[in-house]
């Protein structure tokens, strides 16, 4: 089967060939589901939210302007859907004192987070991610798991580029503090 571009499928769907939407769904559903699952931490909710995302994508397809990549546009819808859902469920997150964060250097954070390789360390990282708010967790997941650039994350999250960089810096420090506390 020959693969076409996203633009090709979008144009076909908008022209009335709605069966072409299945190609876009096949291409992006696993990535969208993975992001949402890691934000909401519940498989059933992630499946339902993923379906909601693709319903929104289908219904809003005509509003896709092409000023960013189609994948970035879908991720923005997924990000907003997942974060909105977690805000409604009112999870409690661990508060970290500002003083703890200011005492951590970026070198320590980079070194520590760069050394996560074995299953035990990955498990601790997953627990730490579960202790931070969904919007912060989503930023980390977009950058490290989905390998999105800071510019793409800015478009996806609706935050300014400088705000994304600042938040990423703070979230990485939070994760470092949480991982250190788990080690002790």
C-alpha positions in Angstrom: 0.0 0.0 0.0 1.4 3.4 -0.9 1.6 5.9 1.9 0.4 9.4 1.2 1.0 12.6 3.2 -1.3 13.9 5.9 -2.3 16.7 3.6 -3.4 14.2 1.0 -5.6 12.4 3.5 -7.0 15.6 5.0 -8.0 16.8 1.5 -9.7 13.5 0.7 -11.6 13.6 4.0 -12.7 17.2 3.4 -13.8 16.2 -0.1 -16.1 13.7 1.3 -14.0 10.5 1.4 -14.3 10.0 5.1 -12.8 6.5 4.9 -9.4 8.2 4.5 -9.7 9.4 8.1 -8.8 5.8 9.1 -5.3 6.3 7.7 -4.8 9.3 9.9 -6.3 7.4 12.9 -3.9 4.5 12.2 -0.9 6.8 11.9 -1.5 8.8 15.1 -3.7 6.8 17.5 -1.0 4.9 19.3 1.1 8.0 19.9 -1.9 10.0 21.1 -3.1 7.2 23.4 0.4 6.8 24.9 0.6 10.5 25.7 -2.9 10.6 27.2 -2.3 7.4 29.2 0.8 8.8 30.7 -0.9 12.0 31.7 -4.1 10.5 33.2 -2.6 7.2 34.5 -5.8 5.1 33.7 -6.1 2.9 30.7 -9.9 3.1 30.4 -9.9 6.9 30.7 -7.0 7.1 28.2 -8.9 5.0 25.7 -12.1 7.1 26.1 -10.1 10.4 25.9 -8.2 9.1 22.8 -11.6 8.5 21.1 -12.7 12.0 22.1 -9.6 13.5 20.6 -10.2 11.8 17.3 -13.8 12.9 17.3 -12.6 16.4 17.9 -10.0 16.1 15.2 -12.6 14.8 12.7 -15.1 17.5 13.5 -12.4 20.3 13.4 -10.5 19.1 10.4 -11.7 21.9 8.2 -10.2 24.4 10.7 -6.7 22.9 10.3 -4.8 25.7 8.6 -1.4 24.0 8.1 0.5 26.7 10.0 2.0 23.8 12.1 2.4 20.1 11.3 -0.7 18.0 11.5 0.9 15.9 14.2 1.5 19.0 16.3 -2.1 20.1 15.8 -3.3 16.6 17.0 -1.0 16.7 20.0 -2.4 20.1 20.9 -5.9 18.7 21.0 -4.7 15.6 22.9 -2.7 17.8 25.4 -5.7 20.0 26.1 -8.1 17.1 26.4 -5.9 15.2 28.9 -5.0 18.2 31.0 -8.6 19.4 31.1 -9.7 15.9 32.2 -7.2 15.8 35.0 -8.2 19.3 36.2 -11.8 18.0 36.5 -10.7 14.9 38.5 -8.8 17.0 41.1 -5.9 14.9 41.8 -3.7 15.9 44.7 0.0 16.5 44.0 3.0 16.7 46.2 4.0 20.2 47.0 7.7 20.9 46.7 9.2 23.9 48.5 10.8 26.6 46.3 13.9 26.4 48.5 14.4 22.8 47.6 14.3 23.7 43.9 16.7 26.6 44.2 19.3 24.5 45.9 19.5 22.1 42.9 21.9 22.9 40.0 21.1 22.2 36.4 24.2 20.0 36.1 22.9 17.8 39.0 19.6 17.5 37.3 21.0 16.7 33.8 23.4 14.1 35.3 20.8 12.4 37.4 18.1 12.3 34.8 20.6 11.2 32.1 21.5 8.2 34.2 18.1 6.6 34.2 18.6 3.3 32.5 17.5 0.2 34.5 14.0 -0.9 35.3 14.2 0.2 39.0 15.2 3.7 38.0 12.5 3.9 35.3 9.9 2.7 37.9 11.0 5.4 40.3 10.8 8.0 37.5 7.2 6.8 36.7 6.2 7.2 40.3 7.8 10.7 40.4 5.9 11.7 37.3 2.7 10.6 39.0 3.4 13.1 41.8 3.5 16.2 39.6 0.5 18.0 38.0 -0.7 16.7 34.7 0.3 19.8 32.7 3.9 19.5 34.0 3.9 15.8 33.3 2.6 16.4 29.8 5.5 18.8 29.0 8.1 16.2 30.1 6.4 13.5 28.2 6.1 15.5 25.0 9.8 16.4 25.2 11.3 13.1 26.3 8.9 10.4 25.1 7.4 12.0 22.1 10.6 13.9 21.2 8.9 17.1 20.4 11.0 20.3 20.2 10.5 23.2 22.6 8.9 25.1 19.7 6.4 22.3 19.0 5.6 22.0 22.7 5.0 25.8 22.7 2.4 25.3 19.9 0.9 22.2 21.5 0.6 23.7 25.0 -0.3 27.2 23.9 2.5 28.5 26.2 5.2 30.9 25.0 8.5 29.4 24.1 10.2 31.1 27.1 7.4 29.8 29.4 7.9 26.3 28.1 11.7 26.5 28.8 11.1 27.9 32.3 8.5 25.3 33.1 10.7 22.5 31.8 13.6 23.7 33.9 11.4 23.8 37.0 9.8 20.4 36.3 13.1 18.7 35.8 14.2 20.1 39.1 11.0 18.8 40.8 11.7 15.3 39.3 15.2 15.4 40.6 14.1 16.3 44.1 11.4 13.6 44.0 13.8 11.0 42.8 16.4 11.9 45.5 13.6 11.6 48.2 12.7 8.1 46.8 16.4 7.1 47.0 16.7 8.1 50.7 
